[in-house]
Amino acid sequence: MEAFLDTNMIIYAYSEDEIEKANIANKIINEYQCFISTQVVNEVSNVFFKKFNLSSQEVLSVVEELERFLTIIQFDIDTIKYAYKIKDKYKFSYFDSLIIATALENNCQILYSEDMQHNQLIEDKLKIINPFEEIKERGYKNEI
């Protein structure tokens, strides 16, 4: 099954602070044929530069590792136009809509993301899954 990964999934895959989320993200990467877009590569790079103060060489190493384990999709103007339709129809942000459009165009059945509505079905083809939902629910139960 093909799965598209949102930026946060890649960030968690490299996390040393969020071990449970890192394990879940890496399990998904190992069990599915996973896709990301050049948009995700750029967003990951930006986070690693700004939040984690990684050097260009360190970020390059991450990108090269992503190339080895994931399919990286480049999108075109038609994908951008499709994202506008997704944005208007589902009221997502433009950048989330661009990720969704890219996932749909590449026939992914699942989009793993922490930031979008869990279990939402887009265009009767793409299901958004928050793989950390169980952690969130468990956290709520622990707070009660």
MDTraj code that builds the backbone (N, CA, C; nanometers):
import mdtraj as md
import numpy as np

residues = "MET GLU ALA PHE LEU ASP THR ASN MET ILE ILE TYR ALA TYR SER GLU ASP GLU ILE GLU LYS ALA ASN ILE ALA ASN LYS ILE ILE ASN GLU TYR GLN CYS PHE ILE SER THR GLN VAL VAL ASN GLU VAL SER ASN VAL PHE PHE LYS LYS PHE ASN LEU SER SER GLN GLU VAL LEU SER VAL VAL GLU GLU LEU GLU ARG PHE LEU THR ILE ILE GLN PHE ASP ILE ASP THR ILE LYS TYR ALA TYR LYS ILE LYS ASP LYS TYR LYS PHE SER TYR PHE ASP SER LEU ILE ILE ALA THR ALA LEU GLU ASN ASN CYS GLN ILE LEU TYR SER GLU ASP MET GLN HIS ASN GLN LEU ILE GLU ASP LYS LEU LYS ILE ILE ASN PRO PHE GLU GLU ILE LYS GLU ARG GLY TYR LYS ASN GLU ILE".split()
xyz = np.array([
    [0.0855, -0.1180, 0.0000],
    [0.0000, 0.0000, 0.0000],
    [0.0900, 0.1243, 0.0000],
    [0.0511, 0.2231, -0.0798],
    [0.1272, 0.3469, -0.0858],
    [0.0768, 0.4463, 0.0181],
    [0.1714, 0.5059, 0.0878],
    [0.1383, 0.6046, 0.1902],
    [0.2222, 0.7294, 0.1665],
    [0.1581, 0.8432, 0.1842],
    [0.2278, 0.9716, 0.1743],
    [0.2532, 1.0205, 0.3158],
    [0.3706, 1.0780, 0.3380],
    [0.4074, 1.1250, 0.4716],
    [0.4131, 1.2766, 0.4747],
    [0.3442, 1.3336, 0.5717],
    [0.3520, 1.4772, 0.5962],
    [0.4870, 1.5062, 0.6624],
    [0.5258, 1.6300, 0.6610],
    [0.6549, 1.6730, 0.7145],
    [0.6761, 1.6272, 0.8582],
    [0.5727, 1.6377, 0.9410],
    [0.5899, 1.6023, 1.0821],
    [0.6292, 1.4562, 1.1005],
    [0.5898, 1.3693, 1.0091],
    [0.6274, 1.2281, 1.0182],
    [0.7786, 1.2106, 1.0020],
    [0.8364, 1.2862, 0.9112],
    [0.9810, 1.2778, 0.8898],
    [1.0549, 1.3361, 1.0097],
    [1.0067, 1.4478, 1.0596],
    [1.0700, 1.5100, 1.1768],
    [1.0702, 1.4110, 1.2940],
    [0.9553, 1.3457, 1.3184],
    [0.9482, 1.2493, 1.4281],
    [1.0387, 1.1290, 1.4031],
    [1.0530, 1.0877, 1.2796],
    [1.1396, 0.9730, 1.2490],
    [1.2827, 0.9972, 1.2959],
    [1.3229, 1.1234, 1.2998],
    [1.4578, 1.1597, 1.3434],
    [1.4625, 1.2099, 1.4879],
    [1.3497, 1.2100, 1.5549],
    [1.3424, 1.2667, 1.6898],
    [1.4164, 1.1803, 1.7919],
    [1.4884, 1.2470, 1.8785],
    [1.5514, 1.1803, 1.9920],
    [1.4763, 1.2124, 2.1208],
    [1.3833, 1.3064, 2.1144],
    [1.3058, 1.3477, 2.2314],
    [1.1709, 1.2771, 2.2402],
    [1.1154, 1.2452, 2.1257],
    [0.9820, 1.1825, 2.1193],
    [1.0004, 1.0382, 2.0717],
    [1.0537, 0.9531, 2.1584],
    [1.0930, 0.8173, 2.1210],
    [0.9744, 0.7349, 2.0716],
    [0.8612, 0.7441, 2.1388],
    [0.7440, 0.6655, 2.0986],
    [0.6968, 0.7075, 1.9593],
    [0.6938, 0.8367, 1.9339],
    [0.6541, 0.8850, 1.8012],
    [0.7594, 0.8493, 1.6973],
    [0.8858, 0.8542, 1.7336],
    [0.9929, 0.8153, 1.6411],
    [0.9773, 0.6689, 1.6008],
    [0.9471, 0.5832, 1.6985],
    [0.9286, 0.4407, 1.6692],
    [0.8111, 0.4181, 1.5747],
    [0.7022, 0.4887, 1.5983],
    [0.5843, 0.4742, 1.5125],
    [0.6156, 0.5238, 1.3714],
    [0.6777, 0.6397, 1.3592],
    [0.7109, 0.6947, 1.2267],
    [0.8037, 0.6011, 1.1513],
    [0.9039, 0.5490, 1.2176],
    [0.9982, 0.4588, 1.1517],
    [0.9341, 0.3254, 1.1146],
    [0.8409, 0.2785, 1.1957],
    [0.7686, 0.1551, 1.1632],
    [0.6882, 0.1741, 1.0335],
    [0.6227, 0.2888, 1.0204],
    [0.5459, 0.3181, 0.8983],
    [0.6397, 0.3224, 0.7784],
    [0.7521, 0.3899, 0.7928],
    [0.8484, 0.4013, 0.6818],
    [0.8975, 0.2628, 0.6395],
    [0.9149, 0.1733, 0.7350],
    [0.9645, 0.0389, 0.7032],
    [0.8572, -0.0545, 0.6494],
    [0.7306, -0.0280, 0.6807],
    [0.6238, -0.1211, 0.6431],
    [0.5483, -0.0830, 0.5162],
    [0.5574, 0.0421, 0.4745],
    [0.4820, 0.0888, 0.3581],
    [0.5770, 0.1373, 0.2493],
    [0.5230, 0.1427, 0.1282],
    [0.5941, 0.2151, 0.0234],
    [0.5565, 0.3614, 0.0464],
    [0.6511, 0.4402, 0.0935],
    [0.6215, 0.5764, 0.1354],
    [0.6701, 0.6796, 0.0348],
    [0.5872, 0.7816, 0.0201],
    [0.6141, 0.8926, -0.0687],
    [0.6219, 1.0215, 0.0125],
    [0.7082, 1.1103, -0.0301],
    [0.7076, 1.2484, 0.0157],
    [0.7278, 1.3331, -0.1084],
    [0.7070, 1.4623, -0.0955],
    [0.7288, 1.5522, -0.2084],
    [0.8510, 1.6395, -0.1815],
    [0.8940, 1.7070, -0.2832],
    [1.0034, 1.8026, -0.2650],
    [0.9612, 1.9110, -0.1666],
    [0.8334, 1.9398, -0.1573],
    [0.7835, 2.0338, -0.0558],
    [0.8199, 1.9837, 0.0838],
    [0.7970, 1.8553, 0.1099],
    [0.8274, 1.7975, 0.2404],
    [0.9781, 1.8032, 0.2667],
    [1.0576, 1.7736, 0.1645],
    [1.2033, 1.7824, 0.1795],
    [1.2433, 1.9242, 0.2200],
    [1.1846, 2.0237, 0.1553],
    [1.2155, 2.1632, 0.1882],
    [1.1711, 2.1994, 0.3296],
    [1.0528, 2.1559, 0.3690],
    [1.0037, 2.1864, 0.5035],
    [1.0892, 2.1182, 0.6104],
    [1.1265, 1.9926, 0.5874],
    [1.2140, 1.9204, 0.6799],
    [1.3481, 1.9924, 0.6913],
    [1.4032, 2.0300, 0.5784],
    [1.5315, 2.1013, 0.5788],
    [1.5218, 2.2287, 0.6611],
    [1.4165, 2.3034, 0.6406],
    [1.3979, 2.4284, 0.7130],
    [1.3921, 2.4049, 0.8646],
    [1.3185, 2.3036, 0.9073],
    [1.3091, 2.2723, 1.0503],
    [1.4455, 2.2314, 1.1052],
    [1.5162, 2.1479, 1.0308],
    [1.6466, 2.1032, 1.0790],
    [1.7472, 2.2178, 1.0854],
    [1.7398, 2.3103, 0.9922],
    [1.8279, 2.4275, 0.9978],
    [1.7914, 2.5189, 1.1141],
    [1.6630, 2.5530, 1.1259],
    [1.6202, 2.6549, 1.2222],
    [1.6053, 2.6030, 1.3646],
    [1.5349, 2.4915, 1.3825],
    [1.5069, 2.4432, 1.5173],
    [1.6207, 2.3603, 1.5758],
    [1.6876, 2.2857, 1.4909],
    [1.7894, 2.1932, 1.5398],
    [1.9314, 2.2395, 1.5098],
    [1.9432, 2.3537, 1.4422],
    [2.0735, 2.4133, 1.4117],
    [2.1709, 2.3156, 1.3456],
    [2.1192, 2.2322, 1.2564],
    [2.2066, 2.1390, 1.1853],
    [2.2822, 2.2133, 1.0755],
    [2.3965, 2.1617, 1.0429],
    [2.4764, 2.2199, 0.9349],
    [2.4198, 2.1758, 0.7998],
    [2.4637, 2.2419, 0.6963],
    [2.4210, 2.2030, 0.5607],
    [2.4602, 2.0587, 0.5309],
    [2.5774, 2.0168, 0.5743],
    [2.6221, 1.8788, 0.5508],
    [2.5339, 1.7790, 0.6251],
    [2.4933, 1.8145, 0.7476],
    [2.4058, 1.7250, 0.8241],
    [2.2681, 1.7134, 0.7594],
    [2.2151, 1.8241, 0.7128],
    [2.0849, 1.8211, 0.6449],
    [2.0961, 1.7458, 0.5132],
    [2.2049, 1.7657, 0.4422],
    [2.2280, 1.6918, 0.3177],
    [2.2293, 1.5413, 0.3445],
    [2.2892, 1.5002, 0.4529],
    [2.2918, 1.3572, 0.4879],
    [2.1504, 1.3041, 0.5109],
    [2.0672, 1.3843, 0.5762],
    [1.9274, 1.3448, 0.5973],
    [1.8561, 1.3313, 0.4629],
    [1.8727, 1.4297, 0.3761],
    [1.8057, 1.4268, 0.2450],
    [1.8518, 1.3050, 0.1648],
    [1.9791, 1.2744, 0.1692],
    [2.0294, 1.1562, 0.0973],
    [1.9716, 1.0276, 0.1549],
    [1.9522, 1.0247, 0.2872],
    [1.8888, 0.9080, 0.3486],
    [1.7420, 0.8976, 0.3066],
    [1.6730, 1.0110, 0.3022],
    [1.5343, 1.0102, 0.2549],
    [1.5261, 0.9584, 0.1120],
    [1.6201, 0.9982, 0.0291],
    [1.6236, 0.9499, -0.1100],
    [1.6366, 0.7978, -0.1163],
    [1.7127, 0.7405, -0.0237],
    [1.7338, 0.5957, -0.0249],
    [1.6102, 0.5182, 0.0188],
    [1.5328, 0.5746, 0.1125],
    [1.4242, 0.4981, 0.1730],
    [1.2842, 0.5352, 0.1270],
    [1.2696, 0.6523, 0.0650],
    [1.1374, 0.6996, 0.0257],
    [1.1365, 0.7378, -0.1216],
    [1.0185, 0.7428, -0.1782],
    [1.0028, 0.7962, -0.3133],
    [0.9731, 0.9450, -0.3008],
    [1.0584, 1.0259, -0.3619],
    [1.0410, 1.1715, -0.3542],
    [0.9793, 1.2195, -0.4849],
    [0.8648, 1.2853, -0.4719],
    [0.7860, 1.3297, -0.5859],
    [0.8105, 1.4781, -0.6118],
    [0.8326, 1.5119, -0.7365],
    [0.8331, 1.6522, -0.7773],
    [0.6967, 1.6813, -0.8391],
    [0.6404, 1.7944, -0.8046],
    [0.5093, 1.8272, -0.8589],
    [0.5219, 1.9420, -0.9579],
    [0.4132, 1.9622, -1.0329],
    [0.4161, 2.0661, -1.1360],
    [0.2979, 2.1620, -1.1163],
    [0.2790, 2.2479, -1.2122],
    [0.1747, 2.3507, -1.2032],
    [0.0348, 2.2891, -1.1936],
    [0.0140, 2.1736, -1.2554],
    [-0.1171, 2.1080, -1.2457],
    [-0.1459, 2.0650, -1.1016],
    [-0.0428, 2.0218, -1.0303],
    [-0.0594, 1.9850, -0.8902],
    [-0.0953, 2.1081, -0.8074],
    [-0.0318, 2.2188, -0.8374],
    [-0.0606, 2.3434, -0.7664],
    [-0.2051, 2.3856, -0.7908],
    [-0.2508, 2.3748, -0.9143],
    [-0.3903, 2.4087, -0.9449],
    [-0.4871, 2.3142, -0.8733],
    [-0.4514, 2.1867, -0.8673],
    [-0.5339, 2.0889, -0.7970],
    [-0.5397, 2.1235, -0.6478],
    [-0.4285, 2.1703, -0.5924],
    [-0.4242, 2.2095, -0.4514],
    [-0.5230, 2.3221, -0.4230],
    [-0.5399, 2.4142, -0.5172],
    [-0.6381, 2.5229, -0.4991],
    [-0.7786, 2.4652, -0.4832],
    [-0.8109, 2.3644, -0.5631],
    [-0.9434, 2.3014, -0.5550],
    [-0.9620, 2.2296, -0.4216],
    [-0.8578, 2.1588, -0.3794],
    [-0.8629, 2.0892, -0.2503],
    [-0.8809, 2.1903, -0.1376],
    [-0.8064, 2.2990, -0.1438],
    [-0.8134, 2.4044, -0.0416],
    [-0.9546, 2.4591, -0.0299],
    [-1.0158, 2.4914, -0.1440],
    [-1.1511, 2.5473, -0.1420],
    [-1.2552, 2.4458, -0.0946],
    [-1.2404, 2.3218, -0.1387],
    [-1.3397, 2.2204, -0.1063],
    [-1.3326, 2.1756, 0.0401],
    [-1.2101, 2.1574, 0.0918],
    [-1.1945, 2.0985, 0.2241],
    [-1.1471, 2.1971, 0.3318],
    [-1.1170, 2.3197, 0.2896],
    [-1.0773, 2.4265, 0.3827],
    [-0.9442, 2.3982, 0.4548],
    [-0.8543, 2.3296, 0.3880],
    [-0.7195, 2.3105, 0.4407],
    [-0.6349, 2.4321, 0.4070],
    [-0.5209, 2.4445, 0.4739],
    [-0.4251, 2.5479, 0.4346],
    [-0.3724, 2.5142, 0.2951],
    [-0.3140, 2.6132, 0.2315],
    [-0.2598, 2.5887, 0.0974],
    [-0.1529, 2.4795, 0.0997],
    [-0.0596, 2.4859, 0.1953],
    [0.0492, 2.3887, 0.1969],
    [-0.0004, 2.2479, 0.2291],
    [-0.0978, 2.2346, 0.3176],
    [-0.1586, 2.1033, 0.3412],
    [-0.2308, 2.0552, 0.2157],
    [-0.2980, 2.1457, 0.1474],
    [-0.3680, 2.1100, 0.0231],
    [-0.2703, 2.0629, -0.0837],
    [-0.1532, 2.1230, -0.0881],
    [-0.0517, 2.0818, -0.1847],
    [-0.0011, 1.9410, -0.1536],
    [0.0154, 1.9106, -0.0265],
    [0.0542, 1.7739, 0.0120],
    [-0.0560, 1.6757, -0.0258],
    [-0.1808, 1.7104, 0.0020],
    [-0.2935, 1.6234, -0.0319],
    [-0.3023, 1.6022, -0.1825],
    [-0.2909, 1.7094, -0.2590],
    [-0.2977, 1.6990, -0.4049],
    [-0.1874, 1.6083, -0.4584],
    [-0.0677, 1.6227, -0.4053],
    [0.0436, 1.5391, -0.4496],
    [0.0187, 1.3930, -0.4142],
    [-0.0327, 1.3683, -0.2954],
    [-0.0645, 1.2310, -0.2549],
    [-0.1708, 1.1705, -0.3459],
    [-0.2750, 1.2463, -0.3740],
    [-0.3816, 1.1971, -0.4619],
    [-0.3294, 1.1678, -0.6020],
    [-0.2503, 1.2582, -0.6560],
    [-0.1978, 1.2378, -0.7915],
    [-0.1065, 1.1165, -0.8013],
    [-0.0521, 1.0732, -0.6895],
    [0.0370, 0.9573, -0.6901],
    [-0.0300, 0.8326, -0.6338],
    [-0.1629, 0.8355, -0.6320],
    [-0.2453, 0.7200, -0.5962],
    [-0.2187, 0.6627, -0.4578],
    [-0.1817, 0.7487, -0.3658],
    [-0.1631, 0.7043, -0.2277],
    [-0.3011, 0.6837, -0.1646],
    [-0.3116, 0.5802, -0.0839],
    [-0.4380, 0.5535, -0.0157],
    [-0.4408, 0.6159, 0.1232],
    [-0.3222, 0.6393, 0.1807],
    [-0.3117, 0.6926, 0.3163],
    [-0.2200, 0.8138, 0.3160],
    [-0.2579, 0.9136, 0.3924],
    [-0.1712, 1.0273, 0.4210],
    [-0.1508, 1.0285, 0.5718],
    [-0.0280, 1.0030, 0.6150],
    [0.0031, 1.0078, 0.7573],
    [0.0407, 1.1495, 0.7957],
    [-0.0342, 1.2043, 0.8911],
    [-0.0115, 1.3408, 0.9363],
    [-0.0652, 1.3580, 1.0772],
    [0.0077, 1.4324, 1.1564],
    [-0.0388, 1.4648, 1.2906],
    [-0.1275, 1.5890, 1.2891],
    [-0.1198, 1.6664, 1.1813],
    [-0.1797, 1.7999, 1.1791],
    [-0.3158, 1.8106, 1.1116],
    [-0.3634, 1.7042, 1.0537],
    [-0.4912, 1.7116, 0.9825],
    [-0.5937, 1.6225, 1.0525],
    [-0.7172, 1.6296, 1.0088],
    [-0.8265, 1.5591, 1.0761],
    [-0.8126, 1.4079, 1.0611],
    [-0.7958, 1.3410, 1.1732],
    [-0.7816, 1.1958, 1.1766],
    [-0.9039, 1.1271, 1.1151],
    [-0.8781, 1.0322, 1.0285],
    [-0.9789, 0.9487, 0.9606],
    [-1.0591, 1.0227, 0.8536],
    [-1.0233, 1.1441, 0.8197],
    [-1.0950, 1.2136, 0.7129],
    [-1.0624, 1.1483, 0.5791],
    [-1.1641, 1.1314, 0.4966],
    [-1.1478, 1.0745, 0.3633],
    [-1.1556, 1.1876, 0.2616],
    [-1.0551, 1.1967, 0.1775],
    [-1.0463, 1.3027, 0.0770],
    [-1.0713, 1.2428, -0.0607],
    [-1.1679, 1.3000, -0.1311],
    [-1.2009, 1.2587, -0.2684],
    [-1.2324, 1.1091, -0.2789],
    [-1.2834, 1.0512, -0.1717],
    [-1.3156, 0.9084, -0.1654],
    [-1.1968, 0.8195, -0.2009],
    [-1.0736, 0.8706, -0.1824],
    [-0.9538, 0.7957, -0.2215],
    [-0.8447, 0.7955, -0.1168],
    [-0.8312, 0.9052, -0.0460],
    [-0.7160, 0.9252, 0.0419],
    [-0.7643, 0.9434, 0.1849],
    [-0.7190, 0.8548, 0.2731],
    [-0.7584, 0.8631, 0.4136],
    [-0.6437, 0.9246, 0.4936],
    [-0.6766, 1.0272, 0.5711],
    [-0.5781, 1.0914, 0.6574],
    [-0.5762, 1.0159, 0.7900],
    [-0.4586, 0.9724, 0.8276],
    [-0.4418, 0.8978, 0.9520],
    [-0.3398, 0.9696, 1.0398],
    [-0.3794, 0.9934, 1.1638],
    [-0.2847, 1.0413, 1.2636],
    [-0.2375, 0.9177, 1.3395],
    [-0.1157, 0.8700, 1.3102],
    [-0.0706, 0.7461, 1.3741],
    [-0.0412, 0.7629, 1.5226],
    [-0.0441, 0.8858, 1.5704],
    [-0.0178, 0.9136, 1.7109],
    [-0.1469, 0.9325, 1.7903],
    [-0.2591, 0.9058, 1.7287],
    [-0.3893, 0.9243, 1.7930],
    [-0.4000, 0.8414, 1.9213],
    [-0.3467, 0.7207, 1.9170],
    [-0.3511, 0.6337, 2.0348],
    [-0.2722, 0.6949, 2.1509],
    [-0.1576, 0.7546, 2.1200],
    [-0.0778, 0.8209, 2.2243],
    [-0.1574, 0.9363, 2.2836],
    [-0.2217, 1.0132, 2.1966],
    [-0.3009, 1.1277, 2.2410],
    [-0.4153, 1.0818, 2.3322],
    [-0.4857, 0.9763, 2.2885],
    [-0.5976, 0.9256, 2.3683],
    [-0.5493, 0.8715, 2.5017],
    [-0.4378, 0.8026, 2.5005],
    [-0.3815, 0.7485, 2.6234],
    [-0.3418, 0.8623, 2.7176],
    [-0.2880, 0.9699, 2.6605],
    [-0.2504, 1.0870, 2.7398],
    [-0.3702, 1.1505, 2.8066],
    [-0.4814, 1.1599, 2.7315],
    [-0.6035, 1.2161, 2.7893],
    [-0.6540, 1.1297, 2.9031],
    [-0.6495, 0.9983, 2.8863],
    [-0.6959, 0.9084, 2.9908],
    [-0.6102, 0.9198, 3.1156],
    [-0.4798, 0.9392, 3.0975],
    [-0.3900, 0.9537, 3.2104],
    [-0.4134, 1.0821, 3.2871],
    [-0.4647, 1.1851, 3.2189],
    [-0.4884, 1.3139, 3.2832],
    [-0.6133, 1.3131, 3.3697],
    [-0.7031, 1.2202, 3.3446],
    [-0.8323, 1.2173, 3.4142],
    [-0.8181, 1.1585, 3.5536],
])
top = md.Topology()
chain = top.add_chain()
for i, resn in enumerate(residues, 1):
    res = top.add_residue(resn, chain, resSeq=i)
    for name in ("N", "CA", "C"):
        top.add_atom(name, md.element.get_by_symbol(name[0]), res)
traj = md.Trajectory(xyz[None], top)
